[in-house]
Amino acid sequence: MTLQPNPDALNPSAHDRSRAATLVCATYAELGIRSALGRSTAFLPVDLDFLHDNAIEALPSDAVVFELVLDAASDGSTLDRCRTLRERHYSLALGNYAGLDERSRPLLTMLDVIKIDISQYDDAMLNDLAGPLTKLPLKLLGAATK
């Protein structure tokens, strides 16, 4: 007999993802994320479902940075959600930055951090990527994903 994976386990529904987000946030809140982090800040990758889940607001705004995991341009509701989180003093980061495009441009005024995978670019390309961002009030974070 061959065991087959449960397709629902491989592709959780939006409801299951929302429950998981709620559980993660409640666990962090109950255990005391500040005691675990000390003075450090946690970068927490969030996809669209997690971003729109109100449970993320259980996390302390001074202890987390929500790293947006976006594959395409943000729609109006996602941009509104980012504005709301910013108004509530949450920090936002954009990972896998590859230059000004339809994915990054609408978010630029709401971001605190842009992450660039430095293992993907040579020095000249990194200068081209980072150059236009240096006049903006945000931090650049170089990370290698090797």
HELIX and SHEET records of a PDB file:
HELIX    1   1 PRO A    7  LEU A   10  1                                   4    
HELIX    2   2 ALA A   14  LEU A   31  1                                  18    
HELIX    3   3 ILE A   33  LEU A   37  1                                   5    
HELIX    4   4 LEU A   48  HIS A   52  1                                   5    
HELIX    5   5 ASN A   54  ALA A   58  5                                   5    
HELIX    6   6 GLY A   76  GLU A   87  1                                  12    
HELIX    7   7 ARG A  105  MET A  110  5                                   6    
HELIX    8   8 ILE A  118  GLN A  120  5                                   3    
HELIX    9   9 ASP A  123  ALA A  130  1                                   8    
HELIX   10  10 GLY A  131  LEU A  133  5                                   3    
SHEET    1   A 5 ALA A  42  VAL A  46  0                                        
SHEET    2   A 5 VAL A  64  LEU A  68  1                                        
SHEET    3   A 5 SER A  91  LEU A  94  1                                        
SHEET    4   A 5 VAL A 113  ASP A 117  1                                        
SHEET    5   A 5 LYS A 139  ALA A 143  1                                        
END                                                                             
